[in-house]
């Protein structure tokens, strides 16, 4: 299984093109080829999914009951503006203007691999969404990854 990881500083050229870092591109699943899906993130960033990963998410969201108003509202907002993109031979693609505006992307971007997906951030905004306190980060690691503490022996 390929996974996407790392944090990279990238340039966006005057035509709005971004080149995926070679390490990200080389770890895209073969099943996806050069096809990816770009979508708006829940935070002010863009999220790029390999096509094979997107299919799993698509099926989950599309499978929600269309007769439920809350589900329809979620689907409408989740699927709006999603764009299927074919990377060129160098891993380059055009960031659609509406999406660049959403994520406040201009000349520079931070590209972050997050396992099954990649986030694309404005460098200044990215810092606002990082945990700055190492103790808080450590506590989250313990909460999500740590084993349950051993119970104290009864006296």
Beta strands, then each sheet from edge to edge (+ up, - down):
strand 1: 4-11
strand 2: 17-19
strand 3: 35-40
strand 4: 46-50
strand 5: 83-86
strand 6: 92-94
strand 7: 108-115
strand 8: 117-121
sheet 1: 1+ 7- 8+ 4- 3+ 5-
sheet 2: 2+ 6-
end
